[in-house]
Amino acid sequence: MKNHLRVLRAELAWSQAQLAEHLGVSRQTVNAIETGKYDPSLPLAFSLARTFKRQIEEIFEVEAG
Amino acid sequence: MTEENPSPNPAEAPVDPLFTHPASPFLRTEAPAPVAFPSPPNAAPTPAIYSTWVIYRTQIEFGLAILAYLMVLVGSVNVLKANPDADWRYYVAVLPVAPAGFVIWLFVRALSRLDELQRRIQMEAFGFALGTTALVTFGYGFLEGVGLPHLNWTYVLPLMAVLWGVGTAIFRWRYR
């Protein structure tokens, strides 16, 4: 899965730690999602969508292939 | 104030911008566009309290519980040594189970407080520890069969704990 989390986070000028605190997860988890090493659960993906006021499809997209 | 249409009341006259006069050195520029970014949903993030107790609470509680367990254990062993034939020796012998149970309760509570990635890392680390412990103990068991000295069973749990720590480090690094 690809995602635009880093860009969206930069638009809010939030640090990974701030986003992590807002979502109630660890900073390491935010970093792993941003780098694409971990795909978040559906509830966490919805929390991200609510945080950035976007649809989930606007944040995450399936890589071709 | 313009020269062609002087207002009777100077206070109500429109303010003459500097760039309206043809000879003015000031150029008309557009006002800066408003910033397109929305304000953060949580405008002021609550300031984090960076005290030792807040950050390391779980570890401190865990350490104190382990300490309590060791103290009760040593005390129980000493009491049993001094009174090997007392009727109540069974109760004293089983006493360290209480603080050990508290340690387990703290451990399970700490696990339930992890977020989803940390839980996955712990699950993989436990699997790694279980598998490698099985390999090591079986391997040594076979070696014992051909003459290596018999080792105490109590080495199994520390071995598993160390491998769990190694596994946590490995899988945490993989999701870095």
gemmi code that builds the backbone of each chain (N, CA, C; Angstrom):
import gemmi

chains = {
    "A": [
        ("MET", (0.839, -1.203, 0.000), (0.000, 0.000, 0.000), (0.875, 1.254, 0.000)),
        ("LYS", (0.503, 2.205, -0.873), (1.159, 3.514, -0.833), (0.277, 4.460, -0.017)),
        ("ASN", (0.866, 5.493, 0.540), (0.026, 6.468, 1.245), (0.642, 7.861, 1.163)),
        ("HIS", (-0.209, 8.847, 1.404), (0.228, 10.249, 1.328), (0.294, 10.871, 2.709)),
        ("LEU", (0.564, 10.024, 3.682), (0.501, 10.484, 5.063), (1.521, 11.584, 5.352)),
        ("ARG", (2.725, 11.414, 4.788), (3.795, 12.377, 5.098), (3.416, 13.776, 4.598)),
        ("VAL", (2.817, 13.812, 3.385), (2.410, 15.099, 2.813), (1.286, 15.713, 3.638)),
        ("LEU", (0.284, 14.888, 3.957), (-0.852, 15.401, 4.729), (-0.402, 15.907, 6.095)),
        ("ARG", (0.545, 15.175, 6.677), (1.047, 15.575, 7.992), (1.820, 16.887, 7.878)),
        ("ALA", (2.563, 17.035, 6.779), (3.319, 18.277, 6.576), (2.369, 19.456, 6.395)),
        ("GLU", (1.200, 19.206, 5.744), (0.239, 20.294, 5.554), (-0.259, 20.829, 6.888)),
        ("LEU", (-0.410, 19.941, 7.857), (-0.841, 20.379, 9.183), (0.339, 20.863, 10.024)),
        ("ALA", (1.559, 20.667, 9.499), (2.780, 21.012, 10.233), (2.847, 20.270, 11.561)),
        ("TRP", (2.467, 18.993, 11.504), (2.520, 18.166, 12.703), (3.763, 17.297, 12.674)),
        ("SER", (4.303, 17.019, 13.833), (5.378, 16.031, 13.926), (4.741, 14.647, 14.017)),
        ("GLN", (5.568, 13.620, 13.799), (5.052, 12.250, 13.937), (4.524, 12.027, 15.347)),
        ("ALA", (5.234, 12.602, 16.324), (4.827, 12.407, 17.723), (3.464, 13.042, 17.982)),
        ("GLN", (3.229, 14.242, 17.384), (1.937, 14.916, 17.585), (0.807, 14.102, 16.976)),
        ("LEU", (1.040, 13.586, 15.741), (0.015, 12.773, 15.095), (-0.231, 11.499, 15.906)),
        ("ALA", (0.855, 10.909, 16.392), (0.729, 9.674, 17.180), (-0.104, 9.926, 18.430)),
        ("GLU", (0.157, 11.057, 19.081), (-0.593, 11.368, 20.300), (-2.072, 11.593, 19.981)),
        ("HIS", (-2.331, 12.249, 18.833), (-3.713, 12.502, 18.434), (-4.445, 11.197, 18.161)),
        ("LEU", (-3.732, 10.212, 17.562), (-4.355, 8.940, 17.195), (-4.369, 7.956, 18.348)),
        ("GLY", (-3.563, 8.221, 19.382), (-3.470, 7.282, 20.490), (-2.629, 6.062, 20.166)),
        ("VAL", (-1.611, 6.241, 19.311), (-0.680, 5.149, 19.027), (0.738, 5.654, 19.292)),
        ("SER", (1.725, 4.758, 19.121), (3.110, 5.162, 19.350), (3.664, 5.873, 18.112)),
        ("ARG", (4.717, 6.660, 18.326), (5.352, 7.357, 17.210), (5.913, 6.356, 16.207)),
        ("GLN", (6.407, 5.228, 16.735), (6.962, 4.185, 15.871), (5.898, 3.664, 14.895)),
        ("THR", (4.662, 3.555, 15.368), (3.587, 3.060, 14.513), (3.305, 4.051, 13.389)),
        ("VAL", (3.257, 5.357, 13.719), (3.044, 6.374, 12.690), (4.156, 6.295, 11.646)),
        ("ASN", (5.389, 6.139, 12.117), (6.525, 6.072, 11.201), (6.434, 4.837, 10.299)),
        ("ALA", (6.056, 3.688, 10.887), (5.964, 2.450, 10.102), (4.861, 2.551, 9.050)),
        ("ILE", (3.753, 3.246, 9.375), (2.677, 3.422, 8.394), (3.154, 4.344, 7.273)),
        ("GLU", (3.840, 5.445, 7.660), (4.309, 6.407, 6.655), (5.277, 5.768, 5.674)),
        ("THR", (6.177, 4.927, 6.185), (7.175, 4.319, 5.313), (6.625, 3.103, 4.577)),
        ("GLY", (5.348, 2.775, 4.827), (4.732, 1.675, 4.111), (5.124, 0.309, 4.621)),
        ("LYS", (5.759, 0.245, 5.793), (6.168, -1.058, 6.327), (5.031, -1.727, 7.080)),
        ("TYR", (4.028, -0.956, 7.425), (2.902, -1.516, 8.172), (1.616, -0.894, 7.658)),
        ("ASP", (0.631, -1.754, 7.351), (-0.685, -1.266, 6.942), (-1.574, -1.190, 8.167)),
        ("PRO", (-2.158, -0.021, 8.439), (-2.937, 0.120, 9.677), (-4.227, -0.687, 9.620)),
        ("SER", (-4.787, -0.965, 10.787), (-6.090, -1.621, 10.863), (-7.157, -0.664, 10.344)),
        ("LEU", (-8.334, -1.218, 10.058), (-9.428, -0.385, 9.550), (-9.795, 0.739, 10.528)),
        ("PRO", (-9.935, 0.459, 11.846), (-10.260, 1.561, 12.768), (-9.207, 2.668, 12.757)),
        ("LEU", (-7.916, 2.276, 12.689), (-6.869, 3.297, 12.688), (-6.886, 4.080, 11.382)),
        ("ALA", (-7.177, 3.389, 10.260), (-7.269, 4.080, 8.975), (-8.401, 5.102, 8.994)),
        ("PHE", (-9.538, 4.734, 9.609), (-10.656, 5.679, 9.713), (-10.292, 6.855, 10.615)),
        ("SER", (-9.535, 6.586, 11.694), (-9.088, 7.687, 12.553), (-8.208, 8.651, 11.767)),
        ("LEU", (-7.324, 8.082, 10.928), (-6.460, 8.929, 10.092), (-7.309, 9.766, 9.139)),
        ("ALA", (-8.305, 9.116, 8.519), (-9.158, 9.834, 7.574), (-9.890, 10.977, 8.270)),
        ("ARG", (-10.392, 10.705, 9.487), (-11.083, 11.763, 10.242), (-10.121, 12.883, 10.599)),
        ("THR", (-8.894, 12.510, 10.982), (-7.915, 13.519, 11.375), (-7.621, 14.479, 10.233)),
        ("PHE", (-7.435, 13.906, 9.020), (-7.057, 14.741, 7.874), (-8.267, 15.184, 7.066)),
        ("LYS", (-9.483, 14.831, 7.516), (-10.716, 15.204, 6.822), (-10.669, 14.781, 5.359)),
        ("ARG", (-10.214, 13.548, 5.112), (-10.176, 12.979, 3.756), (-10.877, 11.632, 3.770)),
        ("GLN", (-11.137, 11.126, 2.546), (-11.586, 9.742, 2.422), (-10.364, 8.837, 2.575)),
        ("ILE", (-10.601, 7.606, 3.009), (-9.483, 6.665, 3.162), (-8.773, 6.462, 1.827)),
        ("GLU", (-9.568, 6.430, 0.716), (-8.963, 6.216, -0.606), (-8.062, 7.379, -1.010)),
        ("GLU", (-8.290, 8.547, -0.420), (-7.427, 9.686, -0.753), (-6.102, 9.610, -0.003)),
        ("ILE", (-6.070, 8.851, 1.075), (-4.844, 8.743, 1.878), (-4.043, 7.514, 1.455)),
        ("PHE", (-4.748, 6.407, 1.274), (-4.076, 5.150, 0.924), (-4.475, 4.727, -0.482)),
        ("GLU", (-3.522, 4.172, -1.206), (-3.870, 3.579, -2.498), (-3.076, 2.295, -2.686)),
        ("VAL", (-3.753, 1.340, -3.336), (-3.108, 0.055, -3.579), (-2.099, 0.220, -4.711)),
        ("GLU", (-0.902, -0.292, -4.495), (0.116, -0.202, -5.535), (-0.237, -1.119, -6.692)),
        ("ALA", (0.059, -0.660, -7.902), (-0.267, -1.453, -9.088), (0.494, -2.780, -9.059)),
        ("GLY", (-0.227, -3.836, -9.507), (0.438, -5.132, -9.612), (0.097, -6.064, -8.494)),
    ],
    "B": [
        ("MET", (-6.233, 61.096, 0.545), (-7.149, 62.149, 0.113), (-6.786, 62.578, -1.309)),
        ("THR", (-7.793, 62.543, -2.183), (-7.510, 62.934, -3.572), (-7.699, 64.426, -3.753)),
        ("GLU", (-6.972, 64.976, -4.724), (-7.034, 66.425, -4.916), (-8.312, 66.843, -5.628)),
        ("GLU", (-8.890, 65.974, -6.549), (-10.043, 66.347, -7.350), (-11.288, 66.468, -6.494)),
        ("ASN", (-11.460, 65.595, -5.565), (-12.687, 65.551, -4.796), (-12.366, 65.607, -3.312)),
        ("PRO", (-12.060, 66.835, -2.834), (-11.705, 66.903, -1.413), (-12.929, 66.706, -0.530)),
        ("SER", (-12.836, 65.837, 0.418), (-13.936, 65.569, 1.318), (-14.016, 66.672, 2.355)),
        ("PRO", (-15.270, 67.099, 2.671), (-15.364, 68.139, 3.693), (-14.824, 67.676, 5.050)),
        ("ASN", (-15.027, 66.417, 5.326), (-14.530, 65.895, 6.600), (-13.297, 65.029, 6.338)),
        ("PRO", (-12.133, 65.492, 6.703), (-10.910, 64.720, 6.383), (-10.943, 63.311, 6.977)),
        ("ALA", (-11.666, 63.115, 8.095), (-11.678, 61.793, 8.711), (-12.433, 60.782, 7.854)),
        ("GLU", (-13.431, 61.262, 7.022), (-14.201, 60.338, 6.198), (-13.615, 60.157, 4.809)),
        ("ALA", (-12.616, 60.957, 4.462), (-12.018, 60.853, 3.133), (-11.340, 59.494, 2.971)),
        ("PRO", (-11.455, 58.898, 1.744), (-10.778, 57.611, 1.537), (-9.261, 57.776, 1.634)),
        ("VAL", (-8.661, 56.806, 2.210), (-7.206, 56.874, 2.356), (-6.584, 56.651, 0.995)),
        ("ASP", (-5.662, 57.526, 0.602), (-5.013, 57.419, -0.696), (-3.886, 56.399, -0.607)),
        ("PRO", (-4.067, 55.258, -1.308), (-2.941, 54.301, -1.277), (-1.745, 54.894, -1.995)),
        ("LEU", (-0.584, 54.481, -1.602), (0.641, 55.089, -2.119), (0.824, 54.839, -3.609)),
        ("PHE", (0.194, 53.753, -4.155), (0.481, 53.400, -5.551), (-0.484, 54.027, -6.549)),
        ("THR", (-1.467, 54.866, -6.095), (-2.427, 55.427, -7.050), (-1.805, 56.543, -7.883)),
        ("HIS", (-0.864, 57.265, -7.351), (-0.263, 58.363, -8.110), (0.684, 57.809, -9.168)),
        ("PRO", (0.585, 58.312, -10.445), (1.417, 57.736, -11.512), (2.913, 57.812, -11.215)),
        ("ALA", (3.329, 58.839, -10.496), (4.754, 58.996, -10.249), (5.211, 58.251, -9.003)),
        ("SER", (4.280, 57.550, -8.397), (4.648, 56.879, -7.151), (5.638, 55.749, -7.404)),
        ("PRO", (6.639, 55.646, -6.587), (7.587, 54.520, -6.747), (7.030, 53.201, -6.243)),
        ("PHE", (5.874, 53.255, -5.613), (5.318, 52.011, -5.048), (4.518, 51.279, -6.108)),
        ("LEU", (4.738, 49.977, -6.270), (4.013, 49.164, -7.242), (2.850, 48.489, -6.553)),
        ("ARG", (1.763, 48.389, -7.347), (0.612, 47.679, -6.785), (0.899, 46.180, -6.832)),
        ("THR", (0.716, 45.569, -5.698), (0.886, 44.115, -5.643), (-0.371, 43.495, -5.081)),
        ("GLU", (-0.586, 42.219, -5.440), (-1.750, 41.496, -4.918), (-1.529, 41.185, -3.438)),
        ("ALA", (-2.622, 41.178, -2.715), (-2.537, 40.777, -1.315), (-2.153, 39.296, -1.265)),
        ("PRO", (-1.368, 38.905, -0.285), (-0.985, 37.493, -0.209), (-2.220, 36.611, -0.058)),
        ("ALA", (-2.214, 35.507, -0.836), (-3.362, 34.590, -0.772), (-3.404, 33.944, 0.605)),
        ("PRO", (-4.602, 33.712, 1.111), (-4.683, 33.043, 2.415), (-4.098, 31.639, 2.331)),
        ("VAL", (-3.477, 31.196, 3.424), (-2.841, 29.885, 3.438), (-3.913, 28.808, 3.259)),
        ("ALA", (-3.617, 27.852, 2.358), (-4.626, 26.871, 1.976), (-4.801, 25.773, 3.014)),
        ("PHE", (-3.854, 25.698, 3.965), (-3.913, 24.566, 4.891), (-4.987, 24.795, 5.947)),
        ("PRO", (-5.760, 23.792, 6.212), (-6.717, 23.926, 7.312), (-5.991, 23.931, 8.654)),
        ("SER", (-6.620, 24.543, 9.609), (-5.990, 24.541, 10.916), (-6.098, 23.133, 11.503)),
        ("PRO", (-5.142, 22.763, 12.340), (-5.172, 21.401, 12.881), (-6.455, 21.152, 13.649)),
        ("PRO", (-6.959, 19.922, 13.579), (-8.204, 19.620, 14.307), (-8.047, 19.850, 15.806)),
        ("ASN", (-6.883, 19.515, 16.304), (-6.640, 19.715, 17.721), (-5.649, 20.867, 17.830)),
        ("ALA", (-6.189, 22.114, 17.845), (-5.358, 23.296, 17.624), (-4.161, 23.337, 18.550)),
        ("ALA", (-4.377, 23.103, 19.824), (-3.266, 23.155, 20.771), (-3.067, 21.772, 21.370)),
        ("PRO", (-2.083, 21.015, 20.867), (-1.852, 19.701, 21.458), (-1.475, 19.852, 22.926)),
        ("THR", (-2.055, 18.976, 23.733), (-1.787, 19.092, 25.162), (-0.299, 18.884, 25.426)),
        ("PRO", (0.301, 19.750, 26.208), (1.734, 19.610, 26.472), (2.008, 18.311, 27.224)),
        ("ALA", (3.011, 17.593, 26.750), (3.336, 16.321, 27.384), (4.123, 16.568, 28.671)),
        ("ILE", (3.815, 15.762, 29.654), (4.538, 15.876, 30.920), (5.663, 14.859, 30.896)),
        ("TYR", (6.874, 15.334, 30.831), (8.009, 14.439, 30.700), (8.627, 14.165, 32.056)),
        ("SER", (7.902, 13.502, 32.905), (8.506, 13.114, 34.176), (8.803, 11.621, 34.141)),
        ("THR", (9.769, 11.224, 34.951), (10.179, 9.819, 34.969), (8.999, 8.912, 35.264)),
        ("TRP", (8.160, 9.330, 36.198), (7.032, 8.498, 36.606), (6.059, 8.290, 35.450)),
        ("VAL", (5.799, 9.366, 34.681), (4.838, 9.250, 33.592), (5.386, 8.364, 32.475)),
        ("ILE", (6.681, 8.556, 32.142), (7.242, 7.830, 31.003), (7.509, 6.369, 31.362)),
        ("TYR", (8.069, 6.136, 32.534), (8.517, 4.781, 32.874), (7.626, 4.130, 33.919)),
        ("ARG", (6.364, 4.556, 34.013), (5.496, 4.038, 35.058), (5.408, 2.507, 35.025)),
        ("THR", (5.150, 1.975, 33.824), (5.007, 0.518, 33.696), (6.275, -0.193, 34.144)),
        ("GLN", (7.430, 0.320, 33.701), (8.704, -0.319, 34.038), (8.971, -0.247, 35.537)),
        ("ILE", (8.656, 0.918, 36.145), (8.889, 1.077, 37.586), (7.993, 0.118, 38.360)),
        ("GLU", (6.715, 0.053, 37.970), (5.792, -0.855, 38.647), (6.259, -2.299, 38.508)),
        ("PHE", (6.699, -2.635, 37.295), (7.166, -3.990, 37.037), (8.392, -4.315, 37.896)),
        ("GLY", (9.338, -3.368, 37.948), (10.535, -3.568, 38.749), (10.208, -3.737, 40.231)),
        ("LEU", (9.287, -2.907, 40.734), (8.903, -3.004, 42.150), (8.221, -4.339, 42.431)),
        ("ALA", (7.386, -4.802, 41.491), (6.694, -6.075, 41.684), (7.695, -7.231, 41.704)),
        ("ILE", (8.693, -7.178, 40.807), (9.746, -8.214, 40.778), (10.508, -8.183, 42.104)),
        ("LEU", (10.810, -6.965, 42.570), (11.533, -6.814, 43.850), (10.723, -7.423, 44.994)),
        ("ALA", (9.405, -7.132, 44.986), (8.534, -7.695, 46.028), (8.549, -9.219, 45.966)),
        ("TYR", (8.496, -9.745, 44.738), (8.521, -11.196, 44.565), (9.814, -11.784, 45.139)),
        ("LEU", (10.964, -11.168, 44.790), (12.247, -11.694, 45.275), (12.326, -11.623, 46.794)),
        ("MET", (11.837, -10.510, 47.374), (11.880, -10.361, 48.833), (11.034, -11.438, 49.503)),
        ("VAL", (9.809, -11.657, 49.014), (8.933, -12.675, 49.597), (9.548, -14.060, 49.408)),
        ("LEU", (10.160, -14.266, 48.227), (10.760, -15.577, 47.939), (11.899, -15.876, 48.910)),
        ("VAL", (12.828, -14.899, 49.052), (13.972, -15.099, 49.950), (13.485, -15.283, 51.384)),
        ("GLY", (12.518, -14.449, 51.800), (11.971, -14.572, 53.147), (11.348, -15.938, 53.366)),
        ("SER", (10.568, -16.387, 52.387), (9.898, -17.689, 52.497), (10.918, -18.823, 52.601)),
        ("VAL", (11.962, -18.753, 51.767), (12.983, -19.803, 51.782), (13.687, -19.839, 53.137)),
        ("ASN", (14.005, -18.649, 53.676), (14.686, -18.582, 54.969), (13.808, -19.133, 56.091)),
        ("VAL", (12.519, -18.752, 56.059), (11.597, -19.237, 57.094), (11.478, -20.761, 57.014)),
        ("LEU", (11.417, -21.282, 55.804), (11.287, -22.732, 55.617), (12.539, -23.471, 56.077)),
        ("LYS", (13.718, -22.841, 55.851), (14.969, -23.452, 56.308), (15.004, -23.534, 57.829)),
        ("ALA", (14.479, -22.459, 58.473), (14.513, -22.430, 59.940), (13.452, -23.350, 60.527)),
        ("ASN", (12.333, -23.567, 59.838), (11.235, -24.395, 60.358), (10.890, -25.503, 59.358)),
        ("PRO", (11.766, -26.457, 59.150), (11.504, -27.456, 58.088), (10.352, -28.389, 58.411)),
        ("ASP", (9.970, -28.504, 59.698), (8.946, -29.494, 60.054), (7.650, -28.874, 60.553)),
        ("ALA", (7.502, -27.545, 60.365), (6.291, -26.906, 60.876), (5.072, -27.338, 60.059)),
        ("ASP", (3.881, -27.278, 60.719), (2.654, -27.669, 60.021), (2.296, -26.670, 58.919)),
        ("TRP", (2.688, -25.383, 59.132), (2.269, -24.324, 58.214), (3.267, -24.117, 57.077)),
        ("ARG", (4.214, -25.047, 56.914), (5.266, -24.814, 55.917), (4.715, -24.741, 54.483)),
        ("TYR", (3.587, -25.420, 54.235), (3.012, -25.379, 52.878), (2.538, -23.971, 52.528)),
        ("TYR", (1.922, -23.314, 53.540), (1.419, -21.952, 53.298), (2.564, -20.996, 52.998)),
        ("VAL", (3.661, -21.126, 53.755), (4.807, -20.230, 53.533), (5.439, -20.521, 52.179)),
        ("ALA", (5.498, -21.810, 51.829), (6.138, -22.176, 50.557), (5.370, -21.616, 49.366)),
        ("VAL", (4.043, -21.510, 49.510), (3.224, -21.075, 48.373), (3.073, -19.549, 48.356)),
        ("LEU", (3.582, -18.876, 49.405), (3.411, -17.420, 49.541), (3.977, -16.620, 48.352)),
        ("PRO", (5.149, -16.952, 47.790), (5.688, -16.142, 46.680), (4.803, -16.138, 45.444)),
        ("VAL", (3.823, -17.028, 45.375), (2.939, -17.041, 44.206), (2.135, -15.740, 44.119)),
        ("ALA", (1.819, -15.128, 45.297), (1.003, -13.905, 45.285), (1.698, -12.762, 44.542)),
        ("PRO", (2.952, -12.374, 44.932), (3.609, -11.311, 44.152), (3.917, -11.728, 42.720)),
        ("ALA", (4.153, -13.028, 42.498), (4.389, -13.484, 41.120), (3.124, -13.296, 40.283)),
        ("GLY", (1.976, -13.563, 40.888), (0.715, -13.332, 40.190), (0.521, -11.859, 39.869)),
        ("PHE", (0.961, -10.999, 40.790), (0.876, -9.557, 40.557), (1.763, -9.158, 39.371)),
        ("VAL", (2.961, -9.767, 39.285), (3.866, -9.502, 38.160), (3.177, -9.876, 36.851)),
        ("ILE", (2.523, -11.048, 36.833), (1.852, -11.498, 35.613), (0.716, -10.548, 35.253)),
        ("TRP", (-0.028, -10.083, 36.297), (-1.131, -9.157, 36.035), (-0.596, -7.870, 35.394)),
        ("LEU", (0.518, -7.336, 35.935), (1.122, -6.128, 35.357), (1.551, -6.376, 33.921)),
        ("PHE", (2.101, -7.573, 33.681), (2.600, -7.924, 32.354), (1.452, -7.953, 31.339)),
        ("VAL", (0.356, -8.624, 31.712), (-0.797, -8.721, 30.800), (-1.392, -7.334, 30.565)),
        ("ARG", (-1.436, -6.518, 31.627), (-1.970, -5.167, 31.488), (-1.116, -4.348, 30.524)),
        ("ALA", (0.225, -4.486, 30.653), (1.111, -3.757, 29.753), (0.907, -4.211, 28.312)),
        ("LEU", (0.705, -5.511, 28.099), (0.454, -6.024, 26.741), (-0.829, -5.437, 26.167)),
        ("SER", (-1.878, -5.360, 27.016), (-3.159, -4.873, 26.508), (-3.119, -3.385, 26.207)),
        ("ARG", (-2.120, -2.681, 26.735), (-2.016, -1.238, 26.469), (-1.218, -0.925, 25.209)),
        ("LEU", (-0.618, -1.940, 24.597), (0.176, -1.694, 23.392), (-0.736, -1.344, 22.221)),
        ("ASP", (-0.207, -0.612, 21.257), (-1.011, -0.351, 20.060), (-0.808, -1.502, 19.065)),
        ("GLU", (-1.492, -1.413, 17.925), (-1.584, -2.592, 17.048), (-0.237, -3.019, 16.482)),
        ("LEU", (0.632, -2.064, 16.141), (1.949, -2.462, 15.604), (2.814, -3.082, 16.700)),
        ("GLN", (2.781, -2.475, 17.900), (3.583, -3.013, 19.004), (3.123, -4.420, 19.367)),
        ("ARG", (1.796, -4.649, 19.280), (1.272, -5.991, 19.558), (1.782, -6.988, 18.539)),
        ("ARG", (1.807, -6.571, 17.288), (2.303, -7.475, 16.248), (3.784, -7.782, 16.496)),
        ("ILE", (4.559, -6.747, 16.864), (5.983, -6.954, 17.142), (6.149, -7.936, 18.299)),
        ("GLN", (5.349, -7.766, 19.362), (5.450, -8.661, 20.518), (5.057, -10.083, 20.138)),
        ("MET", (4.006, -10.204, 19.306), (3.568, -11.540, 18.885), (4.687, -12.232, 18.120)),
        ("GLU", (5.332, -11.509, 17.213), (6.417, -12.103, 16.442), (7.606, -12.437, 17.340)),
        ("ALA", (7.866, -11.552, 18.329), (8.985, -11.803, 19.247), (8.716, -13.034, 20.109)),
        ("PHE", (7.463, -13.186, 20.570), (7.110, -14.375, 21.364), (7.255, -15.634, 20.519)),
        ("GLY", (6.805, -15.561, 19.292), (6.942, -16.710, 18.402), (8.401, -17.077, 18.190)),
        ("PHE", (9.218, -16.037, 17.982), (10.657, -16.256, 17.801), (11.254, -16.898, 19.051)),
        ("ALA", (10.894, -16.363, 20.245), (11.444, -16.892, 21.498), (11.011, -18.340, 21.704)),
        ("LEU", (9.719, -18.620, 21.425), (9.214, -19.988, 21.615), (9.941, -20.960, 20.683)),
        ("GLY", (10.050, -20.571, 19.411), (10.675, -21.459, 18.438), (12.141, -21.719, 18.739)),
        ("THR", (12.892, -20.632, 19.015), (14.323, -20.821, 19.247), (14.573, -21.554, 20.562)),
        ("THR", (13.724, -21.302, 21.584), (13.882, -22.048, 22.837), (13.643, -23.535, 22.595)),
        ("ALA", (12.611, -23.841, 21.819), (12.345, -25.246, 21.487), (13.547, -25.866, 20.801)),
        ("LEU", (14.105, -25.138, 19.827), (15.278, -25.644, 19.101), (16.440, -25.907, 20.047)),
        ("VAL", (16.743, -24.892, 20.916), (17.902, -24.989, 21.801), (17.717, -26.120, 22.812)),
        ("THR", (16.503, -26.184, 23.434), (16.298, -27.205, 24.465), (16.290, -28.608, 23.847)),
        ("PHE", (15.652, -28.760, 22.691), (15.658, -30.071, 22.029), (17.080, -30.449, 21.627)),
        ("GLY", (17.790, -29.452, 21.051), (19.167, -29.726, 20.628), (20.019, -30.177, 21.798)),
        ("TYR", (19.905, -29.447, 22.924), (20.726, -29.826, 24.072), (20.261, -31.150, 24.656)),
        ("GLY", (18.944, -31.402, 24.589), (18.419, -32.684, 25.061), (19.051, -33.857, 24.308)),
        ("PHE", (19.172, -33.695, 22.988), (19.815, -34.754, 22.196), (21.275, -34.900, 22.597)),
        ("LEU", (21.954, -33.740, 22.849), (23.374, -33.800, 23.240), (23.522, -34.463, 24.606)),
        ("GLU", (22.519, -34.201, 25.522), (22.558, -34.872, 26.827), (22.489, -36.379, 26.659)),
        ("GLY", (21.734, -36.805, 25.664), (21.591, -38.232, 25.407), (22.918, -38.897, 25.092)),
        ("VAL", (23.877, -38.130, 24.537), (25.174, -38.724, 24.203), (26.248, -38.272, 25.185)),
        ("GLY", (25.842, -37.762, 26.387), (26.852, -37.605, 27.426), (27.118, -36.211, 27.968)),
        ("LEU", (26.502, -35.138, 27.386), (26.729, -33.815, 27.988), (26.027, -33.747, 29.353)),
        ("PRO", (26.554, -32.907, 30.302), (25.981, -32.878, 31.653), (24.542, -32.377, 31.664)),
        ("HIS", (23.766, -32.878, 32.625), (22.366, -32.482, 32.746), (22.269, -31.059, 33.295)),
        ("LEU", (21.467, -30.205, 32.651), (21.280, -28.822, 33.120), (19.942, -28.711, 33.842)),
        ("ASN", (19.902, -27.776, 34.806), (18.684, -27.545, 35.580), (17.585, -26.987, 34.658)),
        ("TRP", (16.341, -27.409, 34.899), (15.219, -26.939, 34.089), (14.980, -25.441, 34.237)),
        ("THR", (15.424, -24.853, 35.347), (15.143, -23.426, 35.557), (15.902, -22.546, 34.566)),
        ("TYR", (16.816, -23.121, 33.784), (17.496, -22.313, 32.764), (16.578, -22.012, 31.583)),
        ("VAL", (15.491, -22.781, 31.448), (14.643, -22.640, 30.257), (13.968, -21.272, 30.216)),
        ("LEU", (13.379, -20.843, 31.367), (12.653, -19.569, 31.362), (13.568, -18.362, 31.104)),
        ("PRO", (14.760, -18.261, 31.810), (15.653, -17.150, 31.472), (16.083, -17.163, 30.007)),
        ("LEU", (16.341, -18.363, 29.468), (16.717, -18.453, 28.051), (15.608, -17.876, 27.172)),
        ("MET", (14.358, -18.257, 27.489), (13.216, -17.774, 26.719), (13.092, -16.250, 26.843)),
        ("ALA", (13.313, -15.725, 28.070), (13.191, -14.277, 28.289), (14.227, -13.520, 27.478)),
        ("VAL", (15.471, -14.048, 27.474), (16.536, -13.380, 26.718), (16.200, -13.396, 25.232)),
        ("LEU", (15.734, -14.560, 24.733), (15.405, -14.664, 23.310), (14.206, -13.788, 22.964)),
        ("TRP", (13.281, -13.615, 23.914), (12.150, -12.705, 23.698), (12.671, -11.277, 23.520)),
        ("GLY", (13.626, -10.882, 24.380), (14.222, -9.555, 24.237), (14.910, -9.395, 22.893)),
        ("VAL", (15.664, -10.425, 22.491), (16.348, -10.380, 21.190), (15.322, -10.267, 20.065)),
        ("GLY", (14.250, -11.064, 20.172), (13.202, -11.027, 19.149), (12.540, -9.663, 19.072)),
        ("THR", (12.265, -9.058, 20.232), (11.668, -7.714, 20.245), (12.570, -6.720, 19.523)),
        ("ALA", (13.879, -6.797, 19.800), (14.825, -5.878, 19.146), (14.820, -6.105, 17.640)),
        ("ILE", (14.838, -7.390, 17.223), (14.887, -7.706, 15.788), (13.648, -7.168, 15.079)),
        ("PHE", (12.436, -7.486, 15.623), (11.219, -7.135, 14.889), (10.908, -5.652, 15.001)),
        ("ARG", (11.334, -5.022, 16.108), (11.181, -3.573, 16.209), (12.041, -2.898, 15.137)),
        ("TRP", (13.235, -3.443, 14.929), (14.133, -2.870, 13.928), (13.552, -3.040, 12.540)),
        ("ARG", (12.851, -4.168, 12.323), (12.297, -4.417, 10.981), (11.193, -3.441, 10.618)),
        ("TYR", (10.456, -2.934, 11.619), (9.380, -1.972, 11.331), (9.846, -0.538, 11.517)),
        ("ARG", (11.149, -0.336, 11.621), (11.679, 0.998, 11.869), (11.497, 1.884, 10.634)),
    ],
}
model = gemmi.Model(1)
for chain_id, residues in chains.items():
    chain = gemmi.Chain(chain_id)
    for i, (resn, *xyz) in enumerate(residues, 1):
        res = gemmi.Residue()
        res.name, res.seqid = resn, gemmi.SeqId(i, " ")
        for name, pos in zip(("N", "CA", "C"), xyz):
            atom = gemmi.Atom()
            atom.name, atom.element = name, gemmi.Element(name[0])
            atom.pos, atom.b_iso = gemmi.Position(*pos), 0.0
            res.add_atom(atom)
        chain.add_residue(res)
    model.add_chain(chain)
structure = gemmi.Structure()
structure.add_model(model)
structure.setup_entities()
